[in-house]
């Protein structure tokens, strides 16, 4: 796994779908977390790329930072908080 530069602002990526209420919930919760933590948030629609659709299938939303999966289906706020705290 590539190292994550602690000095850089981390990019969290949500792989999801436009019609997914779990994805909407995770994105909303992450946006609220941006009040406490400095990170960029990208949202990628897995249905826009056949390879991503194959990779993730029904396992969405998936929250990643680099190659590291932080959680899927639901935001695991304690895990994400601990991860972001380590990068400070």
Buried (B, 14 or more C-beta within 10 A) or exposed (E): EEEBEEEEEBEBBBBBBEEBEBBBBBBEBBEEBEEEBEBEBEBBBBBEEEEBBEEBEEEBBBBBBBEEEBBBBEBBEEEBEEBBEEBE
